Amino acid sequence: MTLLAVTAMEKLKAIPPGFWLKVLLGVAIVVGVVIALRKVAAMNKVVLAVIVFIVVIVGGVNWIYERNEPAMLTPFIDKIAPFFPSKGSYGGKQQGGPKM
């Protein structure tokens, strides 16, 4: 029985410290998300809806401007992107010169 315990301890010592740091960080994030979700559940739903709306709009406009959206959203963003300014559109207009 002690042979198995020694072997397990040796295996645990062989794991790099960076792994344990990542595990600890992951556990801390999960605990933080649970605490945040409990706070959100007690929040006024109208205020929550306004906060979610603002975050989604800011994130969406950033994706359209920078064109760094996730691959699964590219077809949707391609359809609505012409209605919004993009990062490369201003430089392209400046290179063309004035129109008369």
C-alpha positions in Angstrom: 0.0 0.0 0.0 2.8 2.5 0.8 4.4 1.7 -2.5 1.3 3.1 -4.3 1.3 6.2 -2.1 5.0 6.8 -2.8 4.4 6.4 -6.5 1.5 8.8 -6.4 3.5 11.4 -4.5 6.4 11.1 -6.9 4.0 11.7 -9.8 2.5 14.7 -8.1 6.0 16.2 -7.6 6.8 15.7 -11.3 3.9 18.0 -12.2 5.3 21.5 -13.0 4.3 24.4 -10.6 2.7 26.3 -13.6 0.0 23.7 -13.8 -0.9 24.1 -10.2 -1.1 27.9 -10.7 -3.4 27.4 -13.6 -5.6 25.0 -11.6 -5.8 27.5 -8.7 -6.6 30.3 -11.1 -9.4 28.2 -12.7 -10.9 27.4 -9.3 -10.7 31.1 -8.3 -12.5 32.1 -11.6 -15.3 29.5 -11.0 -15.8 30.7 -7.4 -15.9 34.3 -8.7 -18.4 33.5 -11.4 -20.7 31.7 -8.8 -20.5 34.8 -6.5 -21.2 37.2 -9.4 -24.2 35.1 -10.5 -25.6 35.1 -7.0 -25.3 38.9 -6.9 -26.9 39.2 -10.4 -29.8 37.0 -9.4 -30.7 39.4 -6.6 -30.3 42.5 -8.9 -33.2 44.5 -10.3 -34.0 42.9 -13.7 -34.3 46.2 -15.5 -30.9 47.4 -14.4 -29.5 44.0 -15.4 -31.1 44.2 -18.8 -29.6 47.7 -19.4 -26.1 46.5 -18.4 -26.3 43.4 -20.6 -27.6 45.6 -23.5 -24.7 48.0 -23.2 -22.1 45.2 -23.0 -23.5 43.5 -26.0 -23.7 46.7 -28.1 -20.1 47.8 -27.1 -18.8 44.3 -27.9 -20.7 44.1 -31.2 -19.6 47.5 -32.4 -16.0 46.6 -31.5 -16.2 43.3 -33.4 -17.6 45.2 -36.5 -15.0 48.0 -36.3 -12.0 45.7 -35.7 -13.4 42.7 -37.7 -12.2 40.3 -35.0 -15.5 38.5 -34.4 -15.6 34.7 -33.7 -15.6 32.6 -36.9 -19.2 31.4 -36.3 -20.5 35.0 -36.3 -18.7 36.1 -39.5 -21.7 35.5 -41.8 -23.9 37.6 -39.6 -21.3 40.4 -39.2 -20.7 40.4 -42.9 -24.4 41.3 -43.5 -24.5 44.2 -41.0 -20.9 45.5 -41.3 -21.6 47.8 -44.4 -23.9 49.9 -42.2 -21.1 50.7 -39.7 -17.7 52.2 -40.0 -14.7 49.8 -40.0 -11.0 50.2 -39.2 -9.9 50.2 -42.8 -12.6 52.3 -44.4 -11.3 55.7 -43.4 -7.8 55.0 -44.7 -9.1 53.8 -48.0 -11.2 57.0 -48.5 -8.1 59.1 -47.7 -5.9 57.4 -50.3 -8.4 58.0 -53.1 -8.1 61.8 -53.0 -10.8 64.4 -53.2 -13.7 63.9 -55.6 -14.9 66.8 -57.7 
